[in-house]
Amino acid sequence: MRGPYSDSDFYVAPPTPPASRRPPITTVGPLGWARQNLFSSIGNTLATVVTALVVGGLLWALFAWAIRSAQWSVVFNNLRVIMAGFYNRDEIWRIQVTTAILIFLSGLSTGIWGAITRSAFVGVMVTVAFILLIPILGASIPEPPAYVLIEPERTPTNVTFLGHEGDEVSFAVEPLTSPDDASIPLGYIEQRSRTEWSTQARNAASGSLDLSAYNLALTVRLVDDADAPVSEDGEPVRIVTDATTPGGKQTVTLPETGWYALEVTRDDEANDTNAGYAWLRLDGIELFASAQDAQQDRIAEYGLPPGGDRVLFAEEDAFRFEGTRTFAEFISLQVAPFFNKLAAPAVVALVLFLNGWLIGYLGKRERPVRRTTIAAWIISPLAIYIILAGISGSRFLPYVPPANWGGLLLTLLLTIVGIVASFPLGVGLALGRRSDLPAIKWICTLFIETVRGVPLITILFMAKLIVPFFWSALVNIDLTVRMMIGVTLFSAAYVAENVRGGLQIIPRGQLEAARALGMNPMLTTTLIVLPQALRAVIPALVGQFISLFKDTSLVAVVGLFELVGIVDTIVSGQPIYRPYQREAYIFIAIIYFVISYAMSGVSYRLEASGAGSVRKVR
């Protein structure tokens, strides 16, 4: 008999789960980290704000200087010398072939044994796209006007430039400084030195120069050679400007492609009363590169330029931009020419690397592919040396003495030779120092402690001066080779100490277990001790190799022109680049940073794959 209650009367609904509650955004993520580490107290907040203001101010000042007034043409005008030193110009293709071999082998090895992370691939593709697009963007930005300083004692003046058929070129005379503020100089100037221009600007600001440029009367005539005038009706193109001349600007359409000379003379009547300074403004004139290679190419295509007693070529090194450069002009004048030189090599390098990677990835399970790759790496140093040095008496590969090697090429060669040669030598010294044979132990100890007790510069001077004094046969060895030997021996002593530290962490129980299994000392060291010891000291070894890369700059003291030495030669040996040492040394600092950071990145990848005594299990 059913009661008065049904089953539904006793049904209890399950409790409703509470709403999901996420942690406050100020306690997790970037905001949480910043709150905990940077703004955790009043003192930390003040320190963070002050540090941010100081660092931000310094970075902004550096950024503004790099865009507005820095002259990076000292870099891209001398890019070949910075990269290869005094290597024979006609044999530069050998360095390019060497680079192509290394890039292809790197891609092949990465496809077989490594992996390209998504971030690295995206970064490389973005960089290449950036290098390709910047020259196109720069070409779309019109050239800013060039200003030639007209001085009473330096007239007549001839300005020679390259013009193309249909180009519109404009000429006008402007005051020396801004009409609104006499202390602000205008645009480009003819002076080739930042120091000279600073003096000129100070004199103009102090009023010691006659600033009555509007009262200056000049005659400007455009000619296509020393005598023949250029105009549609065959008459000379003249501009006479003074304070009362309305519209002193003159525009001319060039009838053909070739050299043009702009002749500037002061009117005789004006010379008696006006001795003022002024700018001759040139619109539509493209400043051409001052590098020797570019000069030879122009002469081969257009012939010799017309000259004169007071000729000024419209080259980049003859005009300096001061004070008013915009970001668009920075892209057009500074960045685009540099990337224009890098565009083709960057594409070729990317194609070579991707082809090598694809071949390696498809054949990584094939034993012949792996063996061939290993054999190629083993014979590549000898092949590269033969390609770079050449063969005495050969017509196809003429001998290029190592004394001509320089720039980044010499820096990388010293680094690679030092790393490859010092690593096995350092491992051998470390094992010898732990040897039970007293003779081997004390010889290795004496070498390590002696080399580590003197600075590298001493080793280099010994390799140059003292060693040939004790053994005259070494005088005939090239100085570059002697420096490679000195750097290798110095680095080997430090590698030995790093490896010895790794050897000490191996538990004695593993050695006893190896003996119990019947393994001889050679197998024990090769298969058990060294793999664990070397993995444990990866950070120390890579740190030593990075230090070796930077220490190669010391060979400049003994007369070799590596990266620092060749830049010092450029800025001190050519007066035109002497005021621009900051730009040159900042550029090589960037090179050192990029390569050092790449080496540290490789170290991090090695550690992540199995640093320490036990490889990670995935």
C-alpha positions as MATLAB code, in Angstrom:
seq = 'MRGPYSDSDFYVAPPTPPASRRPPITTVGPLGWARQNLFSSIGNTLATVVTALVVGGLLWALFAWAIRSAQWSVVFNNLRVIMAGFYNRDEIWRIQVTTAILIFLSGLSTGIWGAITRSAFVGVMVTVAFILLIPILGASIPEPPAYVLIEPERTPTNVTFLGHEGDEVSFAVEPLTSPDDASIPLGYIEQRSRTEWSTQARNAASGSLDLSAYNLALTVRLVDDADAPVSEDGEPVRIVTDATTPGGKQTVTLPETGWYALEVTRDDEANDTNAGYAWLRLDGIELFASAQDAQQDRIAEYGLPPGGDRVLFAEEDAFRFEGTRTFAEFISLQVAPFFNKLAAPAVVALVLFLNGWLIGYLGKRERPVRRTTIAAWIISPLAIYIILAGISGSRFLPYVPPANWGGLLLTLLLTIVGIVASFPLGVGLALGRRSDLPAIKWICTLFIETVRGVPLITILFMAKLIVPFFWSALVNIDLTVRMMIGVTLFSAAYVAENVRGGLQIIPRGQLEAARALGMNPMLTTTLIVLPQALRAVIPALVGQFISLFKDTSLVAVVGLFELVGIVDTIVSGQPIYRPYQREAYIFIAIIYFVISYAMSGVSYRLEASGAGSVRKVR';
ca = [
       0.000    0.000    0.000;
       1.459    3.285   -1.107;
       1.848    5.951    1.461;
       0.783    9.566    1.110;
       4.286   10.491   -0.147;
       5.777    9.853   -3.581;
       9.456    9.323   -4.498;
       9.684   12.848   -5.839;
       8.915   14.223   -2.421;
      12.198   12.761   -1.098;
      14.382   13.772   -4.090;
      17.133   16.231   -3.220;
      18.763   18.051   -6.160;
      22.573   17.994   -6.219;
      24.166   21.213   -5.048;
      25.025   23.759   -7.723;
      28.810   24.032   -8.143;
      30.162   27.474   -7.291;
      31.081   29.794  -10.096;
      34.582   29.437  -11.410;
      36.899   31.912   -9.722;
      40.154   32.769  -11.438;
      43.028   34.383   -9.569;
      43.146   38.169   -9.897;
      45.070   39.331  -12.941;
      47.342   41.365  -10.680;
      48.668   38.206   -8.983;
      49.513   36.033  -12.007;
      51.163   36.572  -15.358;
      53.321   39.569  -16.264;
      51.407   41.950  -13.995;
      51.757   39.575  -11.076;
      55.480   39.156  -11.684;
      55.968   42.915  -11.940;
      53.992   43.557   -8.790;
      55.943   40.959   -6.836;
      59.428   41.806   -8.108;
      59.362   45.478   -9.153;
      56.634   47.171   -7.126;
      56.486   45.114   -3.940;
      57.327   48.080   -1.717;
      57.760   51.841   -1.841;
      61.546   51.470   -2.084;
      61.337   48.951   -4.933;
      58.818   51.145   -6.748;
      61.074   54.209   -6.534;
      64.111   52.192   -7.660;
      62.147   50.751  -10.597;
      60.859   54.146  -11.721;
      64.267   55.844  -11.452;
      66.022   52.993  -13.267;
      63.393   52.962  -16.017;
      63.740   56.724  -16.528;
      67.549   56.565  -16.697;
      67.658   53.569  -19.035;
      64.831   54.945  -21.169;
      66.566   58.313  -21.453;
      69.845   56.714  -22.496;
      68.152   54.478  -25.069;
      66.156   57.387  -26.461;
      69.287   59.523  -26.770;
      71.105   56.681  -28.562;
      68.138   56.043  -30.843;
      67.742   59.725  -31.698;
      71.462   60.111  -32.396;
      71.546   56.994  -34.593;
      68.703   58.325  -36.750;
      69.311   62.069  -36.841;
      73.042   62.547  -37.135;
      74.994   59.257  -37.163;
      76.878   58.561  -40.395;
      76.583   54.828  -41.011;
      78.077   55.236  -44.478;
      81.446   54.597  -42.805;
      80.164   51.020  -42.492;
      78.557   50.231  -45.825;
      81.160   52.166  -47.814;
      83.829   49.929  -46.274;
      81.799   46.750  -45.876;
      84.082   44.632  -48.057;
      87.168   45.726  -46.118;
      85.451   45.130  -42.769;
      84.438   41.632  -43.828;
      87.610   40.502  -45.647;
      90.383   42.953  -44.764;
      93.009   43.364  -47.489;
      92.111   40.118  -49.233;
      92.651   40.483  -52.974;
      89.607   42.165  -54.489;
      89.562   39.903  -57.544;
      89.586   36.812  -55.319;
      86.659   37.729  -53.059;
      84.643   34.995  -54.764;
      86.733   32.450  -52.868;
      85.446   33.786  -49.547;
      81.918   33.610  -50.939;
      82.431   29.979  -51.988;
      83.800   29.152  -48.536;
      80.790   30.750  -46.876;
      78.418   28.863  -49.172;
      80.084   25.539  -48.262;
      79.740   26.184  -44.531;
      76.100   27.311  -44.835;
      75.163   24.232  -46.885;
      76.911   21.855  -44.480;
      75.218   23.562  -41.538;
      71.805   23.087  -43.144;
      72.660   19.466  -43.976;
      73.739   18.733  -40.393;
      70.671   20.449  -38.969;
      68.402   18.314  -41.147;
      70.115   15.088  -40.023;
      70.817   15.593  -36.326;
      69.053   18.773  -35.273;
      65.745   20.520  -35.520;
      64.769   24.042  -36.490;
      62.482   25.551  -33.885;
      59.470   27.465  -35.068;
      60.656   30.682  -33.433;
      64.088   30.449  -35.103;
      62.523   29.771  -38.515;
      60.085   32.671  -38.180;
      62.893   34.950  -36.999;
      65.082   34.093  -39.991;
      62.243   34.563  -42.476;
      61.249   37.909  -40.943;
      64.881   39.079  -41.057;
      65.287   38.130  -44.712;
      61.978   39.787  -45.609;
      63.071   42.901  -43.729;
      66.371   42.983  -45.635;
      64.538   42.656  -48.951;
      61.785   45.184  -48.260;
      63.857   48.004  -46.787;
      65.719   48.799  -50.071;
      62.381   48.857  -51.900;
      60.944   51.174  -49.265;
      64.039   53.362  -49.372;
      63.839   53.671  -53.152;
      60.291   55.014  -52.856;
      61.413   57.846  -50.563;
      62.663   60.864  -52.537;
      66.216   62.008  -51.950;
      66.365   64.985  -49.584;
      68.010   68.146  -50.910;
      71.790   68.472  -50.830;
      73.352   71.712  -49.640;
      76.698   72.968  -50.961;
      78.362   75.706  -48.963;
      79.212   78.747  -51.080;
      82.147   80.696  -49.636;
      83.685   83.894  -51.012;
      87.195   82.444  -51.135;
      86.110   79.165  -52.740;
      84.326   80.318  -55.864;
      84.051   79.283  -58.628;
      82.829   75.830  -57.564;
      81.926   72.944  -59.855;
      79.514   70.297  -58.558;
      79.613   67.101  -60.636;
      76.782   64.574  -60.413;
      75.193   61.707  -62.331;
      71.874   62.487  -63.970;
      69.351   60.326  -65.787;
      67.231   61.237  -68.765;
      63.991   62.884  -67.699;
      65.135   63.761  -64.170;
      64.121   67.161  -62.849;
      66.945   68.947  -61.065;
      66.318   72.167  -59.150;
      68.782   74.788  -57.915;
      68.292   77.585  -55.440;
      70.330   79.742  -53.072;
      69.308   79.742  -49.398;
      70.621   81.403  -46.249;
      73.320   79.752  -44.166;
      71.061   79.067  -41.207;
      67.372   78.840  -40.512;
      65.563   82.173  -41.055;
      63.713   81.601  -37.767;
      66.776   80.790  -35.666;
      70.293   81.755  -36.752;
      71.783   79.086  -34.472;
      70.165   76.218  -36.436;
      72.217   75.119  -39.475;
      70.522   73.782  -42.568;
      70.721   70.270  -44.042;
      73.758   68.973  -45.832;
      77.090   70.701  -45.987;
      80.169   70.239  -48.088;
      82.571   69.790  -45.189;
      83.861   66.229  -44.815;
      84.360   66.237  -41.080;
      82.010   66.464  -38.153;
      84.691   68.502  -36.377;
      84.951   71.014  -39.225;
      81.186   71.365  -39.388;
      80.939   71.943  -35.642;
      83.421   74.809  -35.979;
      81.465   76.201  -38.937;
      78.182   76.004  -37.036;
      79.635   77.720  -33.973;
      81.023   80.539  -36.099;
      77.670   80.969  -37.810;
      75.820   80.991  -34.505;
      78.232   83.500  -32.987;
      77.740   85.876  -35.893;
      81.345   85.911  -37.044;
      80.195   84.873  -40.505;
      78.266   87.223  -42.733;
      74.759   85.778  -42.722;
      73.394   88.184  -45.378;
      72.954   85.293  -47.783;
      69.925   86.894  -49.441;
      72.195   89.656  -50.680;
      74.557   87.140  -52.277;
      74.448   87.212  -56.087;
      75.573   84.069  -57.898;
      75.449   82.672  -61.406;
      74.752   78.942  -61.626;
      75.203   77.219  -64.970;
      74.417   73.569  -65.657;
      76.718   71.961  -68.242;
      77.154   68.353  -69.335;
      80.914   68.676  -69.739;
      83.563   71.329  -69.196;
      82.259   73.615  -71.997;
      78.958   72.564  -73.546;
      75.796   73.989  -71.941;
      72.661   71.916  -71.394;
      69.211   73.298  -72.106;
      66.434   72.618  -74.569;
      67.249   75.690  -76.666;
      71.025   75.220  -76.442;
      71.579   78.233  -74.202;
      73.314   78.052  -70.808;
      71.030   77.616  -67.859;
      71.688   80.526  -65.499;
      70.365   81.388  -62.062;
      71.032   84.829  -60.659;
      69.635   85.254  -57.160;
      69.721   88.085  -54.683;
      67.411   89.643  -52.147;
      65.258   91.281  -54.838;
      65.039   88.367  -57.264;
      61.594   86.745  -57.027;
      61.527   82.969  -57.331;
      65.225   82.283  -57.389;
      64.619   78.549  -57.879;
      65.334   77.094  -61.317;
      64.223   73.637  -62.489;
      65.848   71.817  -65.409;
      64.845   68.563  -67.103;
      67.915   66.554  -67.994;
      67.963   65.501  -71.669;
      70.126   62.369  -71.346;
      71.847   60.041  -68.905;
      75.420   60.819  -67.958;
      77.700   63.188  -66.096;
      76.670   66.791  -65.408;
      78.634   69.658  -63.959;
      77.070   72.535  -62.049;
      79.228   75.649  -62.341;
      78.841   78.278  -59.618;
      80.465   81.697  -60.039;
      80.062   84.937  -58.143;
      78.931   88.001  -60.135;
      81.633   90.633  -60.458;
      79.385   93.477  -59.388;
      78.330   91.606  -56.268;
      81.854   90.779  -55.229;
      82.552   94.392  -54.377;
      79.739   94.721  -51.870;
      78.644   91.210  -50.848;
      81.018   88.704  -49.308;
      78.358   86.595  -47.646;
      78.052   82.835  -47.220;
      75.094   80.828  -48.509;
      73.829   77.375  -49.298;
      73.319   76.205  -52.862;
      70.351   73.846  -52.563;
      70.233   70.935  -55.017;
      66.978   68.969  -55.390;
      66.720   65.815  -57.474;
      70.426   64.938  -57.310;
      71.247   61.438  -56.081;
      74.430   61.140  -54.061;
      76.430   58.168  -55.295;
      78.493   55.778  -53.182;
      82.109   56.656  -52.439;
      83.403   53.085  -52.192;
      86.192   52.158  -54.587;
      84.185   49.337  -56.143;
      81.292   51.687  -56.889;
      83.635   54.282  -58.396;
      85.118   51.758  -60.798;
      81.668   50.543  -61.818;
      80.531   54.110  -62.565;
      83.616   54.866  -64.629;
      83.140   51.628  -66.589;
      79.500   52.542  -67.365;
      79.589   56.321  -67.768;
      83.249   57.134  -68.412;
      85.429   59.563  -66.490;
      83.517   62.414  -64.821;
      84.228   65.988  -65.903;
      86.634   67.776  -63.603;
      87.863   71.270  -62.862;
      89.976   73.302  -60.516;
      87.321   73.408  -57.802;
      85.380   70.248  -58.528;
      83.079   68.644  -55.955;
      81.696   65.200  -56.772;
      78.228   64.422  -55.465;
      79.499   61.506  -53.402;
      78.212   60.397  -50.057;
      81.527   61.097  -48.363;
      81.515   64.716  -49.566;
      78.181   65.584  -47.955;
      77.257   65.268  -44.337;
      73.780   65.471  -42.885;
      73.464   67.460  -39.671;
      70.606   68.097  -37.316;
      67.388   67.762  -39.294;
      67.277   64.239  -40.734;
      63.871   62.579  -40.466;
      63.156   58.897  -39.996;
      62.144   58.521  -43.666;
      65.426   60.112  -44.744;
      67.266   57.785  -42.335;
      65.706   54.778  -44.086;
      66.480   56.179  -47.528;
      70.022   57.387  -46.877;
      71.430   55.054  -44.243;
      69.530   51.768  -43.899;
      68.453   51.110  -47.493;
      71.962   51.301  -49.058;
      73.307   48.913  -46.414;
      70.510   46.369  -46.793;
      70.700   46.691  -50.558;
      74.165   45.145  -50.359;
      72.924   42.380  -48.058;
      69.780   41.450  -50.002;
      71.283   39.121  -52.630;
      73.702   37.331  -50.227;
      70.880   36.844  -47.698;
      68.619   35.166  -50.282;
      71.426   32.929  -51.552;
      72.368   31.927  -47.992;
      68.750   31.103  -47.125;
      68.313   28.977  -50.263;
      71.554   27.077  -49.598;
      70.636   26.394  -45.971;
      67.098   25.224  -46.811;
      68.363   22.947  -49.596;
      70.938   21.414  -47.248;
      68.315   20.993  -44.526;
      65.864   19.344  -46.916;
      68.487   16.879  -48.177;
      69.530   16.067  -44.626;
      65.961   15.703  -43.362;
      64.953   13.335  -46.179;
      68.109   11.231  -45.868;
      68.724   11.291  -42.129;
      67.836    7.589  -41.810;
      70.284    6.654  -44.557;
      73.719    5.711  -43.241;
      75.605    6.889  -46.402;
      74.147   10.399  -46.002;
      75.292   10.650  -42.385;
      78.742    9.275  -43.173;
      79.155   11.605  -46.124;
      78.192   14.595  -43.980;
      80.699   13.637  -41.277;
      83.419   13.137  -43.894;
      82.592   16.516  -45.449;
      82.996   18.271  -42.091;
      86.312   16.473  -41.504;
      87.835   17.486  -44.844;
      86.222   20.956  -44.948;
      89.005   22.735  -42.954;
      91.683   21.591  -45.398;
      89.484   22.400  -48.403;
      88.650   25.845  -47.026;
      92.317   26.594  -46.359;
      93.251   25.607  -49.922;
      90.436   27.751  -51.336;
      91.378   30.799  -49.255;
      95.159   30.519  -49.478;
      95.312   29.165  -52.992;
      98.180   27.303  -54.623;
     101.499   28.887  -55.477;
     101.884   29.172  -59.251;
      98.241   28.372  -59.983;
      96.272   30.582  -62.348;
      92.850   29.524  -61.142;
      93.694   29.727  -57.423;
      96.648   32.114  -57.091;
      98.332   32.214  -53.716;
      96.935   34.779  -51.283;
      99.250   35.074  -48.254;
      97.587   34.934  -44.834;
      99.033   38.392  -44.184;
      96.329   39.731  -46.529;
      93.547   38.087  -44.533;
      91.764   40.428  -42.201;
      88.493   41.797  -40.904;
      85.732   39.460  -39.815;
      87.301   36.694  -41.929;
      90.454   36.648  -39.798;
      88.485   36.948  -36.552;
      86.362   33.907  -37.402;
      89.361   31.906  -38.608;
      91.271   32.586  -35.391;
      88.200   31.646  -33.361;
      87.363   28.456  -35.258;
      90.969   27.236  -35.354;
      91.353   28.061  -31.666;
      88.171   26.180  -30.681;
      88.713   23.128  -32.891;
      92.388   22.720  -31.974;
      92.248   23.687  -28.293;
      89.360   21.375  -27.368;
      91.107   18.005  -27.936;
      94.381   19.452  -26.664;
      92.673   20.709  -23.501;
      90.978   17.363  -22.913;
      94.316   15.615  -23.302;
      95.976   18.004  -20.849;
      93.193   17.477  -18.314;
      93.516   13.693  -18.552;
      97.300   13.976  -18.404;
      97.127   16.053  -15.241;
      95.141   13.227  -13.575;
      97.506   10.577  -14.888;
      99.300    8.184  -12.500;
     102.552    8.647  -14.454;
     104.529   11.437  -12.726;
     106.306   12.635  -15.878;
     103.074   13.153  -17.829;
     101.283   14.607  -14.820;
     103.947   17.231  -14.022;
     104.522   18.214  -17.659;
     100.798   18.848  -18.157;
     100.527   20.661  -14.817;
     103.534   22.855  -15.609;
     102.116   23.792  -19.023;
      98.639   24.584  -17.679;
      99.800   26.683  -14.748;
     102.417   28.536  -16.795;
     100.024   29.497  -19.590;
      97.231   30.421  -17.182;
      99.653   32.586  -15.216;
     100.383   35.034  -18.058;
      98.028   37.244  -20.099;
      97.155   36.400  -23.669;
      98.958   39.458  -25.012;
     102.212   38.022  -23.630;
     101.637   34.750  -25.476;
     101.015   36.672  -28.702;
     104.185   38.732  -28.363;
     106.134   35.560  -27.604;
     104.758   33.963  -30.766;
     105.782   37.013  -32.766;
     109.175   37.942  -31.276;
     110.576   35.532  -28.729;
     109.889   32.106  -30.270;
     111.664   32.904  -33.577;
     114.600   34.166  -31.488;
     115.053   30.692  -29.965;
     114.264   28.807  -33.171;
     115.171   30.681  -36.345;
     113.197   28.287  -38.551;
     109.973   29.733  -37.139;
     110.736   33.120  -38.679;
     109.538   31.786  -42.027;
     106.150   30.830  -40.582;
     103.504   33.415  -41.385;
     102.520   35.679  -38.506;
      98.869   34.686  -38.849;
      99.728   31.014  -38.366;
     101.858   31.842  -35.317;
      98.954   33.778  -33.809;
      96.662   30.795  -34.397;
      99.126   28.573  -32.530;
      99.431   31.065  -29.660;
      95.648   31.447  -29.300;
      95.214   27.662  -29.413;
      97.761   26.996  -26.669;
      96.331   29.723  -24.458;
      92.764   28.451  -24.833;
      93.823   24.816  -24.322;
      95.117   25.580  -20.811;
      91.741   27.010  -19.748;
      89.800   24.204  -21.452;
      91.942   21.719  -19.536;
      90.978   23.252  -16.200;
      87.297   23.296  -17.147;
      87.409   19.639  -18.175;
      89.352   18.708  -15.011;
      86.533   20.213  -12.964;
      84.064   18.015  -14.843;
      86.184   14.914  -14.299;
      86.091   15.428  -10.546;
      82.297   15.090  -10.351;
      82.256   11.500  -11.629;
      81.504    9.164   -8.686;
      84.261    6.690   -7.903;
      81.656    3.934   -7.799;
      81.211    4.177  -11.579;
      84.933    3.620  -12.113;
      84.905    0.609   -9.802;
      81.857   -0.790  -11.596;
      83.630   -0.406  -14.949;
      86.665   -2.286  -13.627;
      84.370   -5.003  -12.273;
      82.922   -5.419  -15.756;
      86.406   -5.870  -17.163;
      86.652   -2.533  -19.010;
      90.148   -1.213  -19.517;
      91.040    2.412  -18.617;
      90.717    3.578  -22.232;
      87.140    2.310  -22.579;
      86.244    3.570  -19.115;
      87.468    7.058  -19.912;
      85.971    7.172  -23.410;
      82.550    5.645  -22.729;
      81.819    6.529  -19.114;
      83.927    9.367  -17.741;
      84.324   11.863  -20.588;
      80.682   11.938  -21.813;
      79.425   12.843  -18.346;
      82.262   15.244  -17.572;
      81.919   17.171  -20.838;
      78.139   17.506  -20.503;
      78.591   18.882  -17.004;
      80.997   21.622  -18.117;
      79.171   22.738  -21.263;
      78.452   26.236  -19.824;
      82.087   26.713  -18.780;
      83.436   25.498  -22.138;
      81.119   27.703  -24.186;
      81.969   30.648  -21.915;
      85.655   30.011  -22.614;
      85.029   29.832  -26.364;
      83.061   33.093  -26.291;
      85.938   34.683  -24.399;
      88.331   33.315  -27.033;
      86.224   34.874  -29.794;
      86.412   38.277  -28.117;
      90.095   37.942  -27.224;
      91.031   37.598  -30.884;
      90.849   41.404  -31.024;
      94.224   41.444  -29.217;
      96.050   40.307  -32.353;
      95.634   43.871  -33.635;
      98.394   44.815  -31.185;
     100.903   42.570  -32.973;
     100.119   43.882  -36.456;
      97.211   41.790  -37.739;
      94.103   43.489  -39.071;
      91.227   41.476  -37.662;
      87.813   43.056  -37.060;
      88.921   45.682  -34.549;
      92.249   46.287  -36.276;
      90.727   46.827  -39.713;
      88.128   49.250  -38.349;
      90.862   51.168  -36.547;
      92.765   51.327  -39.848;
      89.699   52.686  -41.647;
      88.873   55.429  -39.151;
      92.477   56.470  -38.498;
      93.952   55.986  -41.964;
      91.244   57.879  -43.881;
      90.722   61.431  -42.621;
      87.204   61.526  -44.017;
      86.088   58.765  -41.627;
      88.098   59.886  -38.605;
      85.195   61.792  -36.966;
      82.932   58.750  -37.276;
      84.673   56.283  -34.994;
      81.560   55.885  -32.839;
      79.500   54.519  -35.712;
      82.236   52.094  -36.779;
      82.864   50.691  -33.311;
      79.148   50.407  -32.545;
      78.791   48.313  -35.701;
      81.532   45.861  -34.737;
      80.114   45.757  -31.193;
      76.836   44.581  -32.733;
      78.726   41.888  -34.671;
      80.454   40.674  -31.503;
      77.149   40.620  -29.625;
      75.252   38.696  -32.311;
      77.901   35.983  -32.649;
      78.427   35.690  -28.884;
      74.680   35.470  -28.298;
      74.397   32.765  -30.966;
      77.148   30.765  -29.250;
      75.406   31.081  -25.889;
      72.155   29.969  -27.541;
      73.881   26.831  -28.823;
      75.139   26.214  -25.279;
      71.589   26.507  -23.938;
      70.293   24.022  -26.510;
      73.035   21.546  -25.605;
      72.215   21.879  -21.917;
      68.496   21.429  -22.581;
      69.199   18.273  -24.570;
      71.167   16.649  -21.772;
      73.362   18.731  -19.517;
      74.826   17.133  -16.428;
      75.586   13.490  -15.888;
      72.197   12.135  -16.984;
      70.454   12.812  -20.270;
      66.870   13.959  -19.934;
      64.162   11.366  -20.552;
      61.316   12.647  -22.672;
];
